[in-house]
Amino acid sequence: MRRHSYRKYPTPSNRVLGFQGDVMLLSERREKGDMFEQDRAEAAVLQRRRHAEQQRQSRVFDTRARTIGVDSEALDSQVHDKKIQKEIENKRQEAFDAQMVQNDQTLRLLDQRQKDDIRNLNAAINEFRLQYQKKEDRREYDLYDPLALKKDLPPRVSDDDPRCGVSGVQRLMGEDLTEKIRKKEQQKQLREWSLQQQHVWAKALEDQRFAESLYDKTRLELDKKATELQKMEEQVKREMCIFTKEFNRAQAEESLERKKLQKQLEEEENSAEISNSTGGDLLSEDPAQATSAFGPHRVATDRWKGMSPEQLKDVTGVQQLQIQEKMRLKEEERQREAEWDRRRVQEARAMVLLERQQKRQERELRKEQDHINLQLVQAHKAQKNYIDQDVFSNTPTDEYFDQFNTTSR
């Protein structure tokens, strides 16, 4: 019975396709009508939007008619247009949903009918093949023998097989039997190259980190040297102040001591003059009454009879003492001046040495700073070239800026 139906309907797929074509034609005509109505509605909405946009542009771009504030009429018009558009979209969506439900039902029925026809057709074809198209009955069964490859020799036993001639194209470059071994060696070589490249990258990264750490250490050492120089300068200034203070104190004490000795000497001279005046030879009728009242070194000429040897000896002794005292004072003054000169020379020498050391350290700091600045300048130039050539290579043109401020939105 199935064989009879198969002979009566030789092409069930054509019947299914014809029914599908009719349904698709009807649905296409219906969709075309809906599309015409939809196009007209969309054209009306688009025309209304264009008209509203033209009116808005005339209000916005016209400097005489434009006012500062909110255009309530335009806003109300926009709200009304949005409501109408929303209603149209809702109706359109409802129509789409109904059409989609109908199409889904039709397609489901057609799909089920097509599956049934295909299943019946495949069953008839399989039955025919099992009865009349066995593989053992074919003339070329030897060509489809599953044991033919097991019975036949391989096309190539080795790379030196005499059956592999030039015209047979059985062996080409890179298709030898050692291909797997060669590929393994190549993979091993690629792995070694990759490891070597990773080692080089790691070494470069380590060198970069070492350079950065060396730069940080150098900067810290420079800061430490600058701090030490500043401390040394403050220490020298402090010592100079202490030395000047001590020297001024010594000078003040020496001046005070000198004034004290001078005052004591004046008091002794005054007391001696008083004692000579009260107990002198003039009142006691002493022959030495010729001594003048103006001092022991002066005499009254009207009563003087000449100097005695003792007086001459005393005068000579006093003169020698005065000479020695004057020489002692000069020697002390000279020694004091020499000591002062020596201290000034030592201080000047210390200041010169300190100034030379500071200049030398400043030159070294300046050289290191110049080297660092040169490196920074080179790095800045490289970064600037990278930004100018790689990052900001796409410069905006006038066409990019002309696309703005073309509408009223």
C-alpha angles and dihedrals in degrees: 000000000000089000089054092050090047091054093045093050105033095167112038091162090064090054091051092047091049092054091046090050092054092049092046091049092052092046091046092052090048092048090049090055091048090046092052091052091044092049091051091050092047091047090052092049091047092049091050091050092049091050091049091048091051091050091048092049090050089053097042101042096039105091093195097052097036116101132187113254139045122319101224094183091054091048092050089048091051092049091050092048091049092051092050091046091050092051091049091049091049092051091045091050092049090051090048091050093050091047091048092051091050092046091048092053092048093047091048091055093045092047093051091047092049091049091052093050092047091049092051092046093050091049091053092047093049092049091051091050093049092053105036108016108056116159094230091061095058121109094223095047089124088065091055097041107138091211094051093095092049091052095045126077119249115264091244129020097184141347090268095051108142090216090067098085129169095257093050093062090213096139125041134173110292095012099097123129091257091064094112092050091047091049090050090051090048091050090049090050091048089049091052091048090049091049090048091050090049089050090051091049091048090049091050091049090049091049090050092050091047091051091050092049090047090051091051091048091048091050091049091049091050091050090048091050091049090050091049092049090050090050091048091050091050090047092051091048090048092050091047090052091048092048092048090048092050092047092050090048091051090048091049092049091047091049090047091049091049092051090048092052091046091050091048091050091050091050091050091049091049092049091047091050091050092049092047091050094050099040100028130132094253093072097034094050091246118167087234088070090111088081110114122240091230092074145311091274093059129066137192105257095208092059102031119111097180135280123295123230091253090055091047089049091048092048091050092047092049090049091051090048091050091049092050092045091051091048090049091051091048090049091050090048090048092048091047091050091046091050091048091049091048091051092047091050091049092048092047090048091049091049091049092050091046091048091050091049091049092049091048092050091045089052091051091047090047091051092049091045091049090051091049091046090050090052090047091049091050091048090048091050091049091049091047092049090048092050094044096044105031111019102036097030094122103073115192114246131209091265089064092056094041091067092069127084094022097124136040093247 
